[in-house]
Amino acid sequence: MSNLLEVDSIRKEFGTDQVLTDISLRCQPGDIIGLLGRNGSGKSTLLRIMFGTLYTDHKFIRINDKRIDQPFKTKNKIAYLNQDNFLPKNITVKQVVEIYFGNIDHKKFLEDEVFAKVTDTKIQDLSGGESRYLEVKLLLNLDTQFVLLDEPFNGISPLHVELLKKIILDQSLKKGIILTDHDYRSVLDVANRYYVLFDGGLKKVETKKDLINWGYVPDTKEAIKQPQDNIMPFDIDKQTLKDLEIFPDRKNDNSIYSFYKRTTTVGGQELLHEMFNTPVSDFEFLQNRKNEIDFFFENNLCLELNSDQLDFIEYYLRNQRVPLKGNIIDATFDGVKNKLKLDRDYYTISKGILHIIQLLCKLKLLLAELQSFPLHLTLNEDLDRIRKFIASKTLKKVLSQTKDLSFSQINRLDQFFRVSSKISFRELLDIVYKIDVLQTLSKIMKNDGFTLPDYRSGSQPLFEVVGAFHPLLSTPIPNSFMFNLGSNLCFLTGPNMSGKSTFLKTIGLHIYLAHLGFPVPAKNLKISIFDGLFTTINLTDNLNLGYSHFYSEVKRVKDIVLKINSKKNLIVIFDELFRGTNVKDAYDASLMIISALAKIHDNLFFISTHILEVAENLDNKDSIMFNCFESDLHDQKPVYDFKLKEGISKERVGMLIIRNENIIEILDEIVRKQKSQP
């Protein structure tokens, strides 16, 4: 039987403050549960109660159907990482590992790039990040059924955070894991269930909006990345994102986001992820983003970025040591003390500052190069911020000197970057990450033959694409499509496997990317700005709600019709409308719905079907374009060219495919065998 940890009815007060209110949670092997929440929301309190080291009158804890009030006293049940260091200071890494795992297993444990150079180093001489990494790995490798991790990524360098994520994922195969950390992006990367502790209760997180709704506020860097408040978001839902394979899931990493994810820096990757999550319906915003990408594409510009350098700068900025004092006496003391005995925090500070100076020198050269280029307004505003920062009196001398930084310069610059100019420097880094994204997108245009959308204003909806293809296919066949004047619905037919679903996904993808302001896989795309996109391509039964496939389809159609009623203009895609019911009902329902949609001229529709008879009886045929995919028979086998054509397909090759697979012969053979048995 799978191990199961259950907690229920947990409440905790401190004085008159109610911190936790009726918390319930279940965890078993395979679960990685992420707990998010603002400072003081009760995350650590909850973990300590679950571990059994914090008392409360109101709790119910059960492991494998057995009630346990203090799980930490039971053998091999649960491990807990608190925020304080717990390893003895005066013994080596190797000795600690031997204490935990004995002489036999410690060598395998230490086969780790983090420990390669510190095996014989005492714990007290490790950096804060190295010590934390060791603690987390030790607890994850213990022979327990569950692990509770409080701030496991705190102080750990970005590269080592990635190693730790892999360890967490590996260990989750055999034990349940619950973790919380202020580095919420890392929590979201590894967890498969997320909750926010808000107002004393656990609130389930399913979308990014939930993080905002339940009081979990992103850091200032994330806030800067969001489109302005007055920009209208592009309406889209989870079903559409799933249909178009925009983001990877736990089973498949082959996604559109993964295709575009070629940034040099981690910060650039985070910004790209934010952009992918925030399509907009604003002509000016999209035109500005397009122009910024086009600037790097047309002028073949490139800011050489070093991922390790930017990672170390971020690591330095997260350093928990109190900023160094700027006076010469303290500076000399700090520097001399470090020379006598290596201080890893001082090393992080001095090395981080050196990396920042090198980055600023690169930016200074870029600004000099760009003086001869006419800059787009929004890009010029970003570069002006960099100019003003670099022109600071504090930086003027160090950006021109060739010798090493003095002790006093290190201390003064630490105050500058981490205190007095912290916000301005954060903005500068965000602009660097933005440049990383813009460069990446311009390279995709060069290397993959993508193009930027041609946005058109006007009251009439417009969609016209030439040479559109799907980027996830190894040998895609490009197709072109445009709505004729007065038409608003594409009625698509064709035999099985002829390319209908791929075409619809390609169309949906181009619409989505256009509302990000990103390059699209096509020779040309002319498009007006729409309010949203909704697709129904891979709809499944909803067994949890007791819905059949047909009822799920009906609910989906109703939800989209309500959206159409509340929005000005949408693009809607239905693949095999009403496939989940009998032919007669599917025919009647399809005819009724398609005829009605063809009358709504502010919206555009793509609808595919196998029921060819619907086409013959449709009203409003002037509003409908009939397109199809076809096949040729070669030696009684269908051969597809995957090219979109005008008209209605009359081909029915389903039975031919079944016959070619010899299914009937196999069934007949089974029957003969049964009859021959005594």
C-alpha positions as CSV (number, residue, x, y, z in Angstrom):
1,M,0.0,0.0,0.0
2,S,1.3,3.5,-0.9
3,N,2.4,5.5,2.1
4,L,0.0,8.3,3.0
5,L,0.4,11.4,5.2
6,E,-2.8,13.0,6.2
7,V,-3.2,16.2,8.3
8,D,-6.6,17.6,9.2
9,S,-8.3,20.3,11.4
10,I,-5.0,22.0,12.2
11,R,-5.5,25.3,14.0
12,K,-2.9,27.5,15.7
13,E,-3.2,30.7,17.6
14,F,-0.4,32.9,19.0
15,G,-2.1,35.0,21.7
16,T,-5.2,36.5,20.0
17,D,-3.8,36.0,16.5
18,Q,-5.3,33.1,14.6
19,V,-2.5,31.9,12.3
20,L,-3.9,28.6,11.0
21,T,-7.5,27.7,10.6
22,D,-8.7,24.1,9.9
23,I,-5.8,23.2,7.6
24,S,-6.2,19.8,5.7
25,L,-3.6,18.2,3.4
26,R,-2.8,14.8,2.0
27,C,0.7,13.7,0.7
28,Q,2.0,10.5,-0.7
29,P,4.9,9.3,-2.8
30,G,4.9,11.1,-6.2
31,D,3.6,14.3,-4.6
32,I,5.7,17.4,-4.5
33,I,3.5,20.0,-2.7
34,G,4.5,23.6,-2.9
35,L,3.4,25.9,-0.1
36,L,3.5,29.6,-1.0
37,G,2.7,32.6,1.1
38,R,3.8,36.0,2.3
39,N,6.0,36.4,5.4
40,G,4.1,35.6,8.6
41,S,1.4,33.6,6.8
42,G,2.2,30.5,8.8
43,K,4.2,28.2,6.4
44,S,6.9,27.3,8.9
45,T,4.3,27.0,11.7
46,L,2.4,24.5,9.6
47,L,5.5,22.4,8.8
48,R,6.6,22.3,12.5
49,I,3.1,21.2,13.6
50,M,3.2,18.4,10.9
51,F,6.6,17.4,12.1
52,G,5.4,17.4,15.7
53,T,7.8,19.9,17.3
54,L,5.3,22.7,17.7
55,Y,2.4,22.0,20.0
56,T,-1.2,22.9,19.2
57,D,-4.5,21.6,20.8
58,H,-6.1,21.3,17.4
59,K,-4.5,18.9,15.0
60,F,-5.1,15.5,13.5
61,I,-2.0,13.7,11.9
62,R,-2.2,10.3,10.5
63,I,0.4,8.2,8.6
64,N,-0.8,5.1,6.8
65,D,-4.1,5.2,8.8
66,K,-2.4,5.4,12.1
67,R,-2.7,8.5,14.2
68,I,0.6,10.0,15.3
69,D,0.8,13.1,17.4
70,Q,4.6,13.5,17.2
71,P,5.8,12.1,13.9
72,F,9.4,13.1,14.5
73,K,9.6,10.4,17.3
74,T,8.7,7.6,14.9
75,K,11.4,5.8,13.0
76,N,11.8,6.3,9.2
77,K,8.6,8.2,8.9
78,I,9.4,11.9,8.3
79,A,12.3,14.3,8.0
80,Y,12.2,18.1,8.4
81,L,14.5,20.8,7.2
82,N,14.0,24.0,9.2
83,Q,15.4,27.4,8.4
84,D,18.3,27.1,10.9
85,N,21.5,25.3,10.2
86,F,21.7,22.0,12.1
87,L,25.1,20.4,11.2
88,P,28.0,20.4,13.7
89,K,30.5,23.1,12.7
90,N,33.8,21.4,13.6
91,I,33.7,18.3,11.5
92,T,34.2,17.8,7.8
93,V,31.7,17.2,5.0
94,K,33.0,13.6,4.6
95,Q,32.6,12.9,8.4
96,V,29.0,14.3,8.4
97,V,28.0,12.1,5.5
98,E,29.6,9.0,7.1
99,I,27.6,9.7,10.3
100,Y,24.4,9.7,8.3
101,F,25.1,6.9,5.8
102,G,28.1,5.0,7.1
103,N,31.4,4.2,5.3
104,I,29.8,2.2,2.5
105,D,27.4,4.8,1.0
106,H,29.2,8.1,1.7
107,K,31.4,7.9,-1.5
108,K,28.3,7.7,-3.8
109,F,26.7,10.6,-1.9
110,L,29.8,12.7,-2.4
111,E,29.9,12.1,-6.2
112,D,28.5,15.5,-6.6
113,E,30.1,18.6,-8.3
114,V,29.2,20.7,-5.3
115,F,31.2,18.5,-2.9
116,A,34.1,17.8,-5.3
117,K,36.4,20.4,-3.7
118,V,35.0,20.6,-0.1
119,T,34.9,16.9,0.9
120,D,37.6,17.5,3.6
121,T,36.4,21.0,4.5
122,K,34.9,21.6,7.9
123,I,31.2,22.7,8.0
124,Q,32.1,26.0,9.5
125,D,34.2,26.9,6.5
126,L,31.6,26.1,3.9
127,S,29.7,29.0,2.3
128,G,26.1,29.4,3.4
129,G,24.9,28.0,0.0
130,E,27.2,24.9,0.2
131,S,26.1,24.2,3.8
132,R,22.4,24.5,2.9
133,Y,22.8,22.3,-0.2
134,L,24.4,19.6,2.0
135,E,21.6,19.8,4.6
136,V,18.9,19.4,2.0
137,K,20.6,16.6,0.1
138,L,21.2,14.7,3.4
139,L,17.5,14.9,4.5
140,L,16.2,14.0,1.0
141,N,18.4,10.8,1.0
142,L,17.4,9.6,4.4
143,D,15.3,6.4,4.5
144,T,12.0,8.2,5.4
145,Q,8.5,8.2,3.8
146,F,8.1,12.0,3.8
147,V,10.2,15.1,3.8
148,L,9.3,18.6,4.8
149,L,11.5,21.3,3.4
150,D,11.4,24.9,4.8
151,E,13.4,27.3,2.5
152,P,15.6,24.6,0.8
153,F,16.8,27.0,-1.9
154,N,17.8,29.8,0.4
155,G,21.3,31.1,-0.3
156,I,22.1,28.4,-2.9
157,S,23.7,29.5,-6.2
158,P,21.5,29.2,-9.3
159,L,23.5,26.3,-10.8
160,H,23.2,24.3,-7.6
161,V,19.5,25.1,-7.3
162,E,19.1,23.3,-10.6
163,L,21.0,20.3,-9.2
164,L,18.8,20.3,-6.1
165,K,15.6,20.4,-8.2
166,K,16.7,17.2,-9.9
167,I,17.4,15.5,-6.6
168,I,13.9,16.5,-5.3
169,L,12.3,15.2,-8.4
170,D,14.2,11.9,-8.2
171,Q,13.4,11.4,-4.5
172,S,9.7,12.2,-5.0
173,L,9.4,8.8,-6.9
174,K,9.6,7.0,-3.5
175,K,8.6,9.6,-0.9
176,G,6.2,12.5,-0.5
177,I,7.7,16.0,-0.3
178,I,6.2,19.2,1.0
179,L,8.3,22.4,0.5
180,T,8.1,26.1,0.9
181,D,10.5,28.8,-0.3
182,H,10.5,32.5,-1.2
183,D,12.1,31.5,-4.5
184,Y,8.6,30.6,-5.8
185,R,9.7,30.1,-9.4
186,S,11.8,27.1,-8.2
187,V,8.9,25.8,-6.2
188,L,6.6,26.0,-9.2
189,D,9.3,24.3,-11.3
190,V,9.4,21.1,-9.2
191,A,6.0,20.9,-7.4
192,N,3.0,19.2,-9.0
193,R,0.5,20.7,-6.5
194,Y,0.5,24.3,-5.2
195,Y,-1.2,26.0,-2.3
196,V,-1.1,29.6,-0.9
197,L,-1.5,30.1,2.8
198,F,-3.9,33.0,3.0
199,D,-5.9,34.3,5.9
200,G,-5.1,31.1,7.9
201,G,-6.3,28.7,5.2
202,L,-4.8,26.7,2.3
203,K,-5.9,28.0,-1.1
204,K,-5.3,25.8,-4.2
205,V,-3.3,27.5,-7.0
206,E,-4.2,26.5,-10.6
207,T,-3.3,29.7,-12.5
208,K,-1.1,32.7,-12.1
209,K,-4.1,34.8,-11.2
210,D,-4.6,32.6,-8.1
211,L,-1.2,33.8,-6.8
212,I,-2.5,37.3,-6.9
213,N,-6.0,36.6,-5.7
214,W,-4.7,34.8,-2.6
215,G,-2.4,37.5,-1.6
216,Y,0.9,36.2,-2.8
217,V,2.7,39.1,-4.4
218,P,5.6,38.6,-6.8
219,D,8.9,40.4,-6.2
220,T,9.5,43.8,-7.9
221,K,11.3,42.2,-10.8
222,E,8.2,40.2,-11.7
223,A,6.0,43.2,-11.3
224,I,8.1,45.2,-13.7
225,K,7.7,42.5,-16.3
226,Q,3.9,42.7,-16.4
227,P,2.2,44.7,-19.1
228,Q,0.9,48.1,-17.8
229,D,-2.4,48.0,-15.9
230,N,-4.3,49.9,-18.6
231,I,-3.5,47.3,-21.3
232,M,-6.3,44.9,-22.1
233,P,-5.3,41.2,-21.7
234,F,-6.0,38.7,-24.4
235,D,-8.7,36.3,-23.2
236,I,-7.6,32.6,-23.4
237,D,-8.2,29.6,-21.1
238,K,-6.5,26.4,-20.0
239,Q,-8.2,24.2,-22.6
240,T,-6.9,26.4,-25.4
241,L,-3.4,26.5,-24.0
242,K,-3.5,22.7,-23.7
243,D,-4.9,22.3,-27.3
244,L,-2.1,24.5,-28.8
245,E,0.6,22.9,-26.6
246,I,1.8,26.3,-25.5
247,F,3.5,25.1,-22.3
248,P,5.1,21.7,-21.4
249,D,3.4,19.3,-19.1
250,R,4.9,16.7,-16.9
251,K,4.5,14.1,-19.6
252,N,5.8,16.0,-22.6
253,D,8.3,18.9,-22.9
254,N,7.7,19.3,-26.6
255,S,5.9,22.6,-26.4
256,I,5.8,26.0,-28.1
257,Y,7.4,27.7,-25.1
258,S,10.2,25.1,-25.1
259,F,10.8,25.8,-28.8
260,Y,11.3,29.6,-28.1
261,K,13.2,29.0,-24.9
262,R,16.7,29.8,-26.2
263,T,17.7,32.8,-24.1
264,T,21.2,33.0,-22.8
265,T,20.4,33.9,-19.2
266,V,18.1,32.5,-16.5
267,G,16.6,36.0,-16.1
268,G,15.9,36.1,-19.8
269,Q,14.2,32.7,-19.6
270,E,12.0,34.0,-16.7
271,L,11.0,37.1,-18.6
272,L,10.2,35.0,-21.7
273,H,8.0,32.8,-19.5
274,E,6.2,35.9,-18.2
275,M,5.7,37.1,-21.8
276,F,4.3,33.8,-22.9
277,N,1.8,34.0,-20.0
278,T,0.6,37.5,-20.8
279,P,-0.9,37.9,-24.4
280,V,-2.5,41.3,-24.8
281,S,-5.2,42.9,-27.0
282,D,-3.5,46.3,-27.4
283,F,-2.4,47.5,-30.9
284,E,0.2,50.0,-29.6
285,F,1.7,47.6,-27.1
286,L,2.1,44.8,-29.7
287,Q,3.4,47.2,-32.3
288,N,6.1,48.5,-29.9
289,R,7.2,44.9,-29.0
290,K,7.3,44.1,-32.7
291,N,9.4,47.1,-33.4
292,E,11.9,46.3,-30.6
293,I,12.4,42.8,-32.0
294,D,12.7,44.1,-35.5
295,F,15.4,46.6,-34.4
296,F,17.7,43.8,-33.3
297,F,16.8,41.7,-36.4
298,E,17.4,44.5,-39.0
299,N,20.6,45.9,-37.4
300,N,22.1,42.5,-36.6
301,L,23.0,43.7,-33.1
302,C,24.1,41.5,-30.2
303,L,24.9,42.2,-26.6
304,E,27.3,39.3,-25.6
305,L,25.8,38.0,-22.4
306,N,27.4,35.4,-20.1
307,S,24.9,33.2,-18.3
308,D,27.3,32.3,-15.4
309,Q,28.1,36.0,-14.9
310,L,24.5,37.0,-14.6
311,D,23.7,34.0,-12.4
312,F,26.5,35.0,-10.0
313,I,25.3,38.6,-10.0
314,E,21.8,37.4,-8.9
315,Y,23.5,35.2,-6.3
316,Y,25.4,38.1,-5.0
317,L,22.2,40.3,-4.7
318,R,20.5,37.6,-2.7
319,N,23.4,37.4,-0.2
320,Q,22.2,37.5,3.3
321,R,25.2,39.2,4.8
322,V,24.7,42.8,6.1
323,P,26.0,45.2,3.4
324,L,29.6,46.2,3.9
325,K,30.2,49.6,5.5
326,G,31.6,52.2,3.2
327,N,34.3,53.9,5.5
328,I,37.9,53.1,4.9
329,I,38.6,51.6,8.3
330,D,35.9,48.9,8.0
331,A,36.8,48.3,4.4
332,T,40.5,47.7,5.2
333,F,39.5,45.4,8.1
334,D,37.1,43.4,5.9
335,G,39.7,43.0,3.1
336,V,42.6,42.1,5.3
337,K,40.5,39.6,7.3
338,N,39.5,37.9,4.1
339,K,43.2,37.7,2.9
340,L,44.2,36.1,6.2
341,K,41.3,33.6,6.1
342,L,39.0,33.2,3.2
343,D,35.5,34.6,4.0
344,R,33.1,33.0,1.5
345,D,30.5,35.8,1.9
346,Y,33.2,38.5,1.3
347,Y,34.3,36.5,-1.7
348,T,30.7,36.4,-3.1
349,I,30.4,40.1,-2.6
350,S,33.7,41.1,-4.2
351,K,33.3,38.6,-7.1
352,G,29.7,39.7,-7.6
353,I,30.8,43.4,-7.8
354,L,33.5,42.5,-10.3
355,H,31.0,40.7,-12.5
356,I,28.7,43.7,-12.3
357,I,31.5,46.1,-13.4
358,Q,32.3,43.8,-16.4
359,L,28.6,43.8,-17.4
360,L,28.3,47.6,-17.1
361,C,31.4,47.9,-19.3
362,K,29.7,45.8,-22.0
363,L,26.6,47.9,-21.7
364,K,28.7,51.1,-22.1
365,L,30.1,49.7,-25.3
366,L,26.7,48.8,-26.6
367,L,25.4,52.3,-25.8
368,A,28.3,53.8,-27.8
369,E,27.6,51.6,-30.7
370,L,23.9,52.5,-30.7
371,Q,24.5,56.2,-30.9
372,S,24.4,56.0,-34.7
373,F,21.1,54.1,-34.8
374,P,17.7,55.6,-34.8
375,L,16.0,54.0,-31.8
376,H,12.4,53.1,-31.2
377,L,10.8,55.1,-28.5
378,T,10.3,52.3,-25.9
379,L,13.7,50.9,-26.5
380,N,15.3,54.3,-26.2
381,E,13.5,54.8,-22.8
382,D,15.1,51.5,-21.6
383,L,18.5,52.4,-22.8
384,D,18.2,55.9,-21.2
385,R,17.8,54.2,-17.8
386,I,21.1,52.3,-18.4
387,R,22.8,55.6,-19.5
388,K,21.7,57.3,-16.3
389,F,22.8,54.5,-14.1
390,I,26.2,54.2,-15.7
391,A,26.7,57.9,-15.5
392,S,26.5,57.8,-11.7
393,K,29.5,59.4,-9.9
394,T,30.0,56.2,-7.9
395,L,30.7,54.2,-11.1
396,K,32.5,56.8,-13.2
397,K,36.0,55.9,-12.0
398,V,35.7,52.1,-11.7
399,L,34.3,51.7,-15.2
400,S,37.5,53.3,-16.7
401,Q,40.2,51.8,-14.5
402,T,42.1,48.7,-15.4
403,K,43.5,47.7,-12.0
404,D,41.8,45.6,-9.4
405,L,39.2,47.1,-7.1
406,S,40.5,48.4,-3.7
407,F,39.1,47.4,-0.4
408,S,37.3,50.7,0.0
409,Q,35.8,50.5,-3.6
410,I,34.4,47.0,-2.8
411,N,32.7,48.2,0.4
412,R,31.4,51.4,-1.3
413,L,30.1,49.6,-4.3
414,D,28.4,46.9,-2.1
415,Q,26.5,49.8,-0.4
416,F,25.7,51.2,-3.9
417,F,24.4,48.0,-5.5
418,R,22.6,46.5,-2.5
419,V,21.3,49.6,-0.7
420,S,21.3,53.1,-2.2
421,S,20.8,52.1,-5.9
422,K,19.2,48.7,-5.4
423,I,15.9,49.5,-7.3
424,S,17.7,51.2,-10.2
425,F,20.1,48.3,-10.6
426,R,17.2,45.9,-10.5
427,E,15.6,47.8,-13.3
428,L,18.9,47.7,-15.2
429,L,19.1,44.0,-14.9
430,D,15.5,43.6,-16.1
431,I,16.4,45.6,-19.2
432,V,19.4,43.3,-19.8
433,Y,17.1,40.3,-19.6
434,K,14.7,42.1,-22.0
435,I,17.6,42.6,-24.4
436,D,18.3,38.8,-24.1
437,V,14.8,38.0,-25.1
438,L,14.7,40.5,-28.0
439,Q,18.0,39.1,-29.3
440,T,16.7,35.5,-28.9
441,L,13.5,36.3,-30.9
442,S,15.5,38.0,-33.6
443,K,17.8,35.0,-34.0
444,I,14.7,32.7,-34.3
445,M,13.6,34.9,-37.2
446,K,17.0,34.5,-38.9
447,N,17.5,30.8,-38.2
448,D,14.0,29.4,-38.6
449,G,12.5,31.7,-41.2
450,F,9.9,33.3,-38.9
451,T,8.3,36.7,-39.5
452,L,6.8,39.4,-37.4
453,P,3.0,40.0,-37.7
454,D,1.7,42.8,-39.7
455,Y,-0.9,44.4,-37.4
456,R,-3.9,46.1,-39.0
457,S,-6.3,48.5,-37.3
458,G,-9.9,48.8,-38.3
459,S,-13.4,47.7,-37.4
460,Q,-13.4,44.6,-39.6
461,P,-11.7,41.4,-38.3
462,L,-8.7,40.4,-40.4
463,F,-6.7,37.2,-40.6
464,E,-4.5,36.5,-43.6
465,V,-1.5,34.1,-43.5
466,V,0.9,33.0,-46.2
467,G,3.1,29.9,-45.8
468,A,2.1,29.1,-42.3
469,F,3.6,26.0,-40.7
470,H,3.8,24.3,-37.3
471,P,7.2,24.6,-35.7
472,L,7.1,21.4,-33.7
473,L,6.8,19.2,-36.9
474,S,10.1,17.8,-38.3
475,T,9.0,18.3,-41.9
476,P,6.0,20.8,-41.9
477,I,4.0,21.5,-45.0
478,P,3.2,25.3,-45.2
479,N,-0.3,26.4,-46.0
480,S,-1.9,29.8,-46.7
481,F,-5.4,31.1,-45.7
482,M,-7.4,34.3,-45.8
483,F,-11.0,35.1,-45.1
484,N,-12.8,36.5,-48.2
485,L,-14.6,39.8,-47.8
486,G,-17.8,39.3,-45.9
487,S,-17.0,35.7,-44.7
488,N,-16.3,34.9,-41.1
489,L,-16.4,31.1,-40.9
490,C,-14.1,28.5,-42.3
491,F,-15.9,25.1,-42.7
492,L,-13.1,22.5,-42.9
493,T,-13.5,18.9,-44.1
494,G,-11.2,16.0,-45.1
495,P,-10.5,12.3,-44.4
496,N,-8.8,11.0,-41.2
497,M,-5.1,11.9,-40.9
498,S,-5.2,14.4,-43.8
499,G,-4.0,17.3,-41.6
500,K,-7.2,19.1,-40.4
501,S,-6.2,19.1,-36.7
502,T,-2.7,20.2,-37.4
503,F,-3.9,23.0,-39.6
504,L,-6.3,24.2,-36.9
505,K,-3.5,24.1,-34.2
506,T,-1.3,26.0,-36.6
507,I,-3.9,28.7,-37.1
508,G,-4.5,29.0,-33.3
509,L,-0.8,29.1,-32.7
510,H,-0.3,32.0,-35.1
511,I,-3.1,34.0,-33.4
512,Y,-1.7,33.4,-30.0
513,L,1.9,34.3,-31.0
514,A,0.6,37.5,-32.7
515,H,-1.0,38.6,-29.5
516,L,2.4,38.2,-27.7
517,G,4.1,40.4,-30.4
518,F,6.4,37.5,-31.3
519,P,7.7,36.2,-34.6
520,V,5.4,33.6,-36.2
521,P,6.3,30.6,-38.3
522,A,5.1,31.9,-41.7
523,K,6.2,34.0,-44.6
524,N,3.6,36.7,-43.8
525,L,0.8,37.3,-41.4
526,K,-1.7,40.2,-41.5
527,I,-4.0,40.3,-38.5
528,S,-6.3,42.6,-36.6
529,I,-6.3,42.7,-32.9
530,F,-8.7,40.3,-31.3
531,D,-10.1,40.1,-27.7
532,G,-9.5,36.4,-27.3
533,L,-9.0,32.9,-28.7
534,F,-10.8,29.7,-27.7
535,T,-10.3,26.3,-29.1
536,T,-11.8,22.8,-28.7
537,I,-9.4,20.4,-30.2
538,N,-8.5,17.7,-27.6
539,L,-11.5,17.9,-25.2
540,T,-11.8,15.0,-22.9
541,D,-14.5,13.5,-20.6
542,N,-14.6,15.2,-17.2
543,L,-15.0,12.1,-15.0
544,N,-14.6,14.1,-11.8
545,L,-17.8,16.0,-12.5
546,G,-19.5,13.0,-14.1
547,Y,-19.6,14.6,-17.6
548,S,-19.6,12.4,-20.7
549,H,-17.7,13.5,-23.7
550,F,-20.8,14.9,-25.4
551,Y,-21.9,16.8,-22.3
552,S,-18.4,18.2,-22.0
553,E,-18.7,19.4,-25.6
554,V,-22.1,21.0,-25.0
555,K,-20.7,22.8,-21.9
556,R,-17.7,23.9,-23.8
557,V,-19.9,25.3,-26.7
558,K,-22.1,27.1,-24.1
559,D,-19.1,28.6,-22.3
560,I,-17.7,30.0,-25.6
561,V,-21.1,31.3,-26.7
562,L,-21.3,33.2,-23.4
563,K,-17.8,34.6,-24.1
564,I,-18.9,35.7,-27.5
565,N,-21.8,37.5,-25.9
566,S,-19.5,39.4,-23.5
567,K,-16.7,40.2,-25.9
568,K,-16.4,42.3,-29.0
569,N,-14.4,40.0,-31.3
570,L,-13.0,36.5,-30.7
571,I,-11.5,33.7,-32.8
572,V,-13.0,30.3,-32.1
573,I,-11.8,27.0,-33.3
574,F,-13.8,23.7,-33.1
575,D,-12.2,20.5,-34.3
576,E,-14.8,17.7,-35.0
577,L,-17.8,19.5,-33.5
578,F,-20.0,17.1,-31.4
579,R,-18.0,14.0,-32.1
580,G,-19.1,12.5,-28.8
581,T,-22.7,11.7,-29.8
582,N,-24.6,9.7,-32.4
583,V,-24.5,10.8,-36.0
584,K,-28.1,12.2,-36.1
585,D,-27.7,14.4,-33.0
586,A,-24.2,15.5,-34.2
587,Y,-25.7,16.5,-37.6
588,D,-28.6,18.4,-36.1
589,A,-26.4,20.1,-33.4
590,S,-23.6,21.0,-35.9
591,L,-26.1,22.4,-38.4
592,M,-27.8,24.5,-35.8
593,I,-24.6,25.9,-34.2
594,I,-22.7,26.5,-37.4
595,S,-25.6,28.3,-39.0
596,A,-25.9,30.6,-36.0
597,L,-22.2,31.3,-35.7
598,A,-22.0,32.3,-39.4
599,K,-24.3,35.2,-38.6
600,I,-22.0,36.7,-36.0
601,H,-19.7,38.9,-38.1
602,D,-17.5,40.5,-35.5
603,N,-15.9,37.1,-34.8
604,L,-14.0,34.5,-36.8
605,F,-14.6,30.8,-36.7
606,F,-12.8,27.7,-37.8
607,I,-14.9,24.5,-37.6
608,S,-14.0,21.0,-38.9
609,T,-16.3,18.1,-39.2
610,H,-16.7,14.6,-40.7
611,I,-20.4,15.1,-41.3
612,L,-20.3,16.3,-44.9
613,E,-24.1,16.5,-45.1
614,V,-24.0,19.6,-42.8
615,A,-22.4,21.6,-45.7
616,E,-25.3,21.0,-48.0
617,N,-27.9,22.4,-45.6
618,L,-26.1,25.4,-44.1
619,D,-27.7,28.8,-44.2
620,N,-25.7,32.0,-44.7
621,K,-23.3,30.3,-47.2
622,D,-22.1,33.7,-48.3
623,S,-20.5,34.0,-44.8
624,I,-18.9,30.6,-45.0
625,M,-15.7,29.5,-46.7
626,F,-15.5,25.8,-47.6
627,N,-12.0,24.4,-47.4
628,C,-10.7,20.8,-47.3
629,F,-7.7,18.4,-47.2
630,E,-7.7,15.5,-49.6
631,S,-5.8,12.3,-50.4
632,D,-4.9,10.2,-53.4
633,L,-5.0,6.4,-53.5
634,H,-1.8,4.6,-54.4
635,D,-2.1,0.8,-54.4
636,Q,-5.2,1.1,-52.3
637,K,-3.4,3.2,-49.7
638,P,-4.2,6.8,-49.0
639,V,-1.4,9.3,-49.6
640,Y,-1.8,12.8,-48.2
641,D,-0.2,16.0,-49.5
642,F,-1.4,18.0,-46.4
643,K,-2.2,21.0,-48.6
644,L,-5.3,23.1,-48.0
645,K,-7.8,23.3,-50.9
646,E,-11.1,25.0,-51.6
647,G,-14.3,23.1,-51.5
648,I,-15.8,20.2,-49.6
649,S,-14.0,16.8,-49.3
650,K,-16.1,13.8,-50.5
651,E,-13.4,11.3,-49.5
652,R,-14.2,8.6,-47.0
653,V,-11.1,6.5,-46.4
654,G,-11.7,5.4,-42.8
655,M,-12.9,1.9,-43.8
656,L,-10.0,1.6,-46.3
657,I,-7.5,2.3,-43.5
658,I,-9.2,-0.3,-41.3
659,R,-9.1,-2.9,-44.1
660,N,-5.5,-2.1,-44.8
661,E,-4.6,-2.9,-41.2
662,N,-6.2,-6.4,-41.6
663,I,-8.3,-6.0,-38.5
664,I,-11.2,-8.0,-39.9
665,E,-8.9,-10.8,-40.9
666,I,-7.4,-10.9,-37.4
667,L,-10.9,-11.0,-35.8
668,D,-12.0,-13.8,-38.2
669,E,-9.0,-15.8,-37.2
670,I,-9.8,-15.4,-33.5
671,V,-13.4,-16.7,-34.2
672,R,-12.0,-19.7,-36.2
673,K,-9.7,-20.6,-33.3
674,Q,-12.6,-20.5,-30.9
675,K,-14.7,-22.7,-33.1
676,S,-12.0,-25.3,-33.5
677,Q,-11.5,-25.6,-29.7
678,P,-13.4,-28.6,-28.2
